[in-house]
Amino acid sequence: MRRTEADGLRATWRPFQGQLISIVAVHEISGATPIVSFGPEEFPDLARARELLPKMNELWDAVRHDFWTKLIPPQPLCRQWRWT
């Protein structure tokens, strides 16, 4: 499980099937009670979460950023050849 915080909210999520994200729950950072949570058969991917909860767009952007920067690190630069 991963957690990402933005705009006073914390999303709990997990990667699945390689490059997809399952949203498990959203909490206020200051509280333990979830604002929204999903059951195992209902975990929405990030695109569906954006559709269901569009006012949390800043949080979804932060989740996407965390996923791409922490879980899928950048590939090393290719060596450039010089012709002389």
QUIJOWO-V481338 format. One record per backbone hydrogen bond with DSSP energy under -0.5 kcal/mol. CO is the residue of the C=O (numbers start at 1). NH is the residue of the N-H. E is the energy in kcal/mol with one decimal. If there is no record, write none. Layout:
co->CO nh->NH e->E
co->CO nh->NH e->E
//
This chain:
co->2 nh->13 e->-2.5
co->4 nh->11 e->-3.0
co->6 nh->9 e->-2.0
co->8 nh->29 e->-2.3
co->9 nh->6 e->-2.3
co->10 nh->27 e->-2.5
co->11 nh->4 e->-2.1
co->11 nh->13 e->-0.5
co->12 nh->24 e->-2.9
co->12 nh->25 e->-1.6
co->13 nh->2 e->-3.4
co->14 nh->22 e->-3.2
co->16 nh->20 e->-1.6
co->17 nh->19 e->-1.7
co->20 nh->16 e->-2.2
co->21 nh->23 e->-0.5
co->21 nh->46 e->-0.6
co->22 nh->14 e->-2.2
co->22 nh->24 e->-0.5
co->23 nh->44 e->-0.5
co->24 nh->38 e->-2.5
co->25 nh->12 e->-2.8
co->26 nh->35 e->-3.2
co->26 nh->36 e->-1.6
co->27 nh->10 e->-3.0
co->28 nh->31 e->-1.4
co->33 nh->28 e->-0.7
co->36 nh->26 e->-2.7
co->39 nh->42 e->-2.0
co->39 nh->43 e->-0.7
co->44 nh->23 e->-2.9
co->45 nh->49 e->-2.5
co->46 nh->50 e->-2.0
co->47 nh->51 e->-1.5
co->48 nh->52 e->-2.7
co->49 nh->53 e->-2.8
co->53 nh->56 e->-1.7
co->54 nh->57 e->-1.1
co->56 nh->59 e->-0.5
co->56 nh->60 e->-2.2
co->57 nh->61 e->-2.4
co->58 nh->62 e->-1.8
co->59 nh->63 e->-2.4
co->60 nh->64 e->-2.4
co->61 nh->65 e->-2.4
co->62 nh->66 e->-2.7
co->63 nh->67 e->-2.7
co->64 nh->68 e->-2.4
co->65 nh->69 e->-2.5
co->66 nh->70 e->-2.6
co->66 nh->71 e->-0.9
co->67 nh->71 e->-1.2
co->67 nh->72 e->-1.1
co->82 nh->84 e->-0.6
//
